Amino acid sequence: MSPADYGRQFSTGRELFKIVGIDPRRPKYPVSAERIPDGQGFKFTADQVALLLQKGMRDVTPKGQ
């Protein structure tokens, strides 16, 4: 996780979230996110969010490369 991840969106499969904070002083749940569309706040582990961000990324590499 890096400051560049601030504002990125990820999905848990059922719900969509937006990263609104990364606080390394909270070692267990450093990532704060808001659920879209209601804005309710949740905390996640960095590993959870990193995995969900990777799952949400689509491979856009042209075929044959």
FIDRENVO-586603 format. One record per residue (C-alpha): residue number from 1; residue in one letter; x, y, z. Coordinates in Angstrom, 3 decimals, padded with zeros to 6 digits. Each point is the difference from the previous one (the first is absolute). Layout:
BEGIN
{NUM, 'a', {X, Y, Z}}
...
***
This chain:
BEGIN
{1, 'm', {000.000, 000.000, 000.000}}
{2, 's', {001.228, 003.467, -000.838}}
{3, 'p', {-001.342, 003.560, 000.089}}
{4, 'a', {-000.814, -000.430, -003.702}}
{5, 'd', {-002.697, -002.499, 001.024}}
{6, 'y', {-001.955, 002.762, 001.763}}
{7, 'g', {-003.335, 000.444, -001.763}}
{8, 'r', {000.139, -003.327, -001.862}}
{9, 'q', {-003.096, -002.159, -000.008}}
{10, 'f', {-000.263, -003.712, 000.680}}
{11, 's', {-002.758, -002.553, 000.236}}
{12, 't', {-000.516, -002.760, 002.543}}
{13, 'g', {-002.227, -001.754, -002.499}}
{14, 'r', {-003.202, 001.334, 001.516}}
{15, 'e', {000.868, 003.581, 000.834}}
{16, 'l', {002.133, 002.791, -001.451}}
{17, 'f', {002.403, 002.035, 002.164}}
{18, 'k', {002.263, 003.023, -000.431}}
{19, 'i', {003.267, 000.388, 001.931}}
{20, 'v', {-000.205, 003.173, 002.074}}
{21, 'g', {002.998, -000.452, 002.284}}
{22, 'i', {003.156, -001.993, 000.630}}
{23, 'd', {001.366, 000.217, 003.544}}
{24, 'p', {003.155, -002.050, 000.654}}
{25, 'r', {-000.368, 000.725, 003.736}}
{26, 'r', {-002.909, -002.477, -000.009}}
{27, 'p', {001.960, -003.171, -000.797}}
{28, 'k', {-002.948, -002.413, 000.027}}
{29, 'y', {-002.522, 002.040, -002.043}}
{30, 'p', {001.900, 002.869, -001.651}}
{31, 'v', {-002.398, 000.534, -002.927}}
{32, 's', {-003.137, 002.100, 000.444}}
{33, 'a', {-002.616, -000.309, -002.709}}
{34, 'e', {-003.489, 001.309, -000.656}}
{35, 'r', {-002.699, -002.207, -001.406}}
{36, 'i', {-001.475, 001.345, -003.212}}
{37, 'p', {-002.742, 001.324, -000.200}}
{38, 'd', {-000.868, 000.612, 003.670}}
{39, 'g', {003.421, 001.186, 001.243}}
{40, 'q', {000.079, -002.256, 003.069}}
{41, 'g', {003.571, -000.415, 001.250}}
{42, 'f', {001.828, -003.307, 000.338}}
{43, 'k', {003.558, -001.069, 000.855}}
{44, 'f', {001.932, -002.648, -001.891}}
{45, 't', {003.385, -001.669, 000.226}}
{46, 'a', {002.549, 001.069, -002.599}}
{47, 'd', {000.248, -003.596, -001.262}}
{48, 'q', {-003.772, -000.219, -000.535}}
{49, 'v', {-000.116, 003.215, -001.989}}
{50, 'a', {003.112, -000.803, -002.051}}
{51, 'l', {-001.552, -003.335, -001.005}}
{52, 'l', {-003.356, 001.590, -000.853}}
{53, 'l', {001.700, 002.734, -002.035}}
{54, 'q', {001.894, -002.657, -001.982}}
{55, 'k', {-003.194, -001.967, -000.645}}
{56, 'g', {-001.697, 003.141, -001.264}}
{57, 'm', {002.757, 000.764, -002.499}}
{58, 'r', {-000.658, -001.379, -003.454}}
{59, 'd', {002.795, -001.134, -002.258}}
{60, 'v', {-000.047, 002.476, -002.897}}
{61, 't', {003.132, -001.351, -001.671}}
{62, 'p', {-000.682, -000.590, -003.706}}
{63, 'k', {-000.159, -003.683, -000.895}}
{64, 'g', {003.157, -001.404, -001.527}}
{65, 'q', {002.399, 002.119, 002.055}}
***
